[in-house]
Amino acid sequence: MPAVLSVFDLEANKFGSMEEYALFLSRALQERGWRNVLVFSRSVKAEILDLLKEAGAIVEVMPRGGQPECYRALMRILWRHRADVVHYHFLEQHSLLPILGWLSRSGIQVFTDHFRQPQPIGRITRAGCFLWDRVVFPLLDIQILAISEHVKKTLVE
């Protein structure tokens, strides 16, 4: 059965927009015969966990941050589920997690940039973003989704 694996760097402790997105995605994928694996970096509130599981989601929790245990946990999750699509949300702009997805030989890798804000960005940060967005991710065939016109403009220009 094909699978989508979504990595969220957030704690599902309230029913907000991302939890609603995860719930609807789980239902839609289940109706189409796909597995939906949701990976959170912090605990999931019991009521939300129940809703997600009822919608057909498989829920995993991994340690947060750039520590080795975080990387090892994600690699184990990626190998266990062998997803056809891996989608990363709410990660830092230079997160190494999509690179781990590529190393695990998971399917299509998608990174949604939720962080770039309409504010001045220093030259060093801008240069790092440029290299990350236009060199590293394209070399690894990782696709970037922009959630706002500002993010799109920052990524494209």
N, C-alpha and C positions, 0 to 999 in steps of 0.2 A: 504494500500500500504506500503510495507516495506521501511525503511529509514536508511540512513547513515548520521551521524552527525559528522562533523569534526570541531575541535576547534583549531584555529590558534592564537598564541600570536604574531600577526604581523599586520601591517597596509598595506592594499592592495592599495598602492599609485603609483605603477608602474607595468607594466606587466612583471614580472620576473618568475622564475622557479616555485615557489609555486602557483602563480596565474594561470600559464599555467596548472599545475597539477590539480588545482581546476576546471578549465574549462573543461579539458578532462574527469575528473572524473564525473562531472555533466552530460556531454553528454552521457557517457557510462552508467551511472545509469539510466538516463531517457529512453534510448533505451531499457533497460531491465525492465522497469516498477517500478523502485525504486525512492523514493524521495531523494534528496541530500540537506542537510542543512549545510551551511557553517557559522561558528561563528568566527568572527574576534574580536580582542581586541581593535581595533582602527577603525576609519572611513575607508570606502572603496571609492576610487576615482570613480566618476560617470561613466566614460567610462568602467571601469572594472566591476562595479556593473551591468551595462547594459549587458555586455557580459555574465556574470554569470547567470543573470536572463533569458536571451535568451536561454541559455543552460539548463534551467530547474531548476536552483539552487534556494533555499530559503536562503536569506542572513540575518543574524542577527549580531548585534554588541553588545558586552557587555563591561562593564568597565574593565580596565586592572589592574592586580596586585592582591595581597593577601588581599584586603580589603573586609569587609563583603558585600558591595554592589556588588562586583564581584561574590562572592559565591552565593548570592541570585539571581542575574541575570542568572547565569548559571543554577541553579536549576529550575528556571521558564522556561528557554529554553528547558532543558531536559524533564521536565514534559509535556510541550506543544507539543513536537514533538515525544516523546516516540520512540526513534530510536532503531533499531535492532543492530546497530553497532555504537559505539562512538569512534572516533579516535582523539587523542590529539597530536598536533605538536607544537614545539618551546616553550615548557613550561620549567620552571626551573626544575632541576633534582629532586627536592623534592616537586614538586607542589602537592597541595591537590586536584586539580580539578578532577583527575581520581577517587579519593575517593568519591567526590560528585556524579560522574556518577554511581558508585556502590550503593551509598545511594539512588539514584533516581530510582534504579531498572531498569535502561536502559539495553539494550542487551549486547553484547560482548564489552568489554572495551580494547582498544589498545592504547598504549603509544609509540610514536616514539621518541627515544632519539637523538636529533640533536646536543646536546651541548658538550658532553664529548670530549675534545680535546686531541691530543697526547702531553701531557705535564705532568710533575710530579703532583700527587695529594697527598695532605697531609693526614696523618693517620686519622684524625677526619673526613675529607670529604670522604675518602675511606670507613671508617666504616659506615658512614651514607648512602652512596650509597649501600653498601653491605646489610644493613638492609632493605633499601627501595626496592632494586631489588629482593632480595632473601627471604624476610620475608613479608613485607607489600603487595606488588603487588601480589605474589602468593596466599596469604591468601584471597585476594579479587578477585582472578582469572582475574587479569589485565595482559594482554600480552604486552611484550615489543618488539619493533622492533628496530634493530640497523641499522643505515644508513651507517656505515663504518666498516671496519675490526677492526679499533682501538676501536670503541664503542663496538663492539661485544666482543673483547678481554677483555675490561674493565668489561663488564657485566658478562662474563662467567668465567673469572679467579678470 
